[in-house]
Structures are given as C-alpha cells and as structure tokens.
Amino acid sequence: MLICCGEALIDMIPAPTVEGPNGFVPHDGGAIFNTAIALGRLGRPCSMVSGISNDLFGAQLVKGLTASGVETDLLMRSDQPTTLAFVTLVEGKASYLFYDEASAGRMIAPKDLPDLPAEAEALYFGGISLASEPGADTYAALCAREAGSRVVMIDPNIRPSFIQDEDRYRARLEKMMALADIVKISDEDLSWLRPDATSMDEAAFGLCRAGAGVVILTRGSEGASAYYDMTRSLHVAARKAEVADTVGAGDTFNAGVLCSLSENGLLTKEALREISSEDLCEALDFGARVAAVTVSRAGANPPWRHELTE
C-alpha cells in the first residue's frame, strides 16, 4: 500500500456564469490529494493521511477519494474549515491564492497521527502541507517516525508566496529530504532551493550528497532526469500531448513513478539503492505517460488505467 501524506483542498476554478462574468466552481484538489487520486485510478492500493474537515467541502473530498479507490480510514477529521485555493489560469498555467487560516489540514498535531498499516510500503510527502504550520511540523514528525522502515518520497512543490517563515521552511525541507529515498523536484523548485548552484546537475547531485537516494528532476516539456548512486544520471523525454493546462501534471507524474516502482517490486530501501538505469527509465517514462493524459484535459483529472495507450 502507498500512503499519500499532505493536503487535500478545494480548487476554486473560474468558469463563466449565466450572467456573463466568471464565477468559481469548487473542484477537488491539492498536490497530495491529486497524487492519491492518480494512484487509485492506476489500480494501486492507496490511502491518505490528511486533516479533513467535516464541512461540505470535506465531504466532497472524501467522496472524491472513495470514487477513485483511495482508502480514507487514515484521515484525521475535525470541524475546522477546508482550505480553499482560488485559481487563475493564464495560457494554461495556473497560479493560486490560498485561504488556509486555521484549516482542518493545517491544524493537525502529532497526537492526531494514525498508526500506519503493516502493508504500507512507501510514504509520499510534499506540497503546501510542508509549509503550513503547525501541520507542516506534524508531517515532518511522521516522516522522521517512519523513514527508518519505509520508503519515503518527497516532492516539495514549492509555492514561495505561501511561505511565511522561509528559514524554518528551508530547514524543515532539508531535514525531510535528507531522510528521503526519492526526491522529485521541478527545475523551478530546484533553482529556488539551490540558487547558488552553477547548474541543475550540480544542484541535483547536491541533494544526493545531502542524503536523498534518487533525485528526479522534471523540466516540463523537456522531460525528466534522474540522479542516483552519487555520480550517475539519465534522462527520459516527455510524452507529446496537446496541452489543455498543466494543473496536476507533476502530481500525476509522481503517481506514475510510484506505481511503476511498486509494480516492479522496487519500493524498498535496498532495491532503490541498487536500482538499475533500465528500471529508473521505465518508472520515469511511465510517469511521463500518465502525466501526458492529465495535461491533455482541463484540471487535475488523472487517467484511469484503461485510458492509457502507448
């Protein structure tokens, strides 16, 4: 089983109203939620650790998880409100304005964390849940608690405008990535994280030296690279697609990588330390294949397994 740990929220997507001007329609969202949904639709056993409200939006999120085959018994329920993200789309690229004060997702504490099932092979962290305190420290505590015995994957998915205390955020992220077996990071995020690096390659290998087992660097339409074994790297091209928008593309890519590694029996610490270039290429290519479907349609709408074609 794969466990996705982090935010589930409502994306308020602009849409024309009957009167003419745009309104906003509530859609399920959140980077970690999107990855959980994608894993469920790909047919992998998946559950989610997240703070979820008892309000109408929380009920919508739970319904969405269930509909895609994601188990919900690890959710932490409360009467705090659901996080809302108002989305602006410019030429298919999304920007976000978050309303997250005292939300159900943000206000979780270490005492609220559930015990994980024995069959949980990997934990996936990332997104704004690693920036929103006090919940961010709760996820860091879960990562530290479980990293010794289970595979950990992290995608920081950095939103600089969302970070309130940059020094604390950087310190938390560095500690978590040092515990991670897989760090997936975009070129934009890596530039923010390592502004003094002379190249993307140098920055990525720096994350390896800091403790990450495998670093996956995504470059949008230019594809993805993997850095591993301290000195080795490889590159996989992106799949061609007619792009509707990029919402959820990276989240779906992550699900594809995890799905491929899990199906091939590679989600163990030992297997990842000895992973071959062929197996890494297969995982990155499957991630690209799944993401290509997502970008071809509006919003974070990952494909079901039967929708995938070569």
Secondary structure, DSSP 8 states (H G I E B T S, - for coil): -EEEES--EEEEEEEE-TTSSEEEEEEEE-HHHHHHHHHHHTT--EEEE-EEESSHHHHHHHHHHHHTT-B-TT-EEESS---EEEEEEETTEEEEEEE-TT-TTTS--GGG-----TT--EEEEEGGGGTSTTHHHHHHHHHHHHTTTSEEEEE----GGG-S-HHHHHHHHHHHHHH-SEEEEEHHHHHHH-TT-SSHHHHHHHHHHTT-SEEEEE-GGG-EEEEETTTEEEEE-------S--TTHHHHHHHHHHHHHHHTT--SHHHHHT--HHHHHHHHHHHHHHHHHHHTSSSS----GGG---
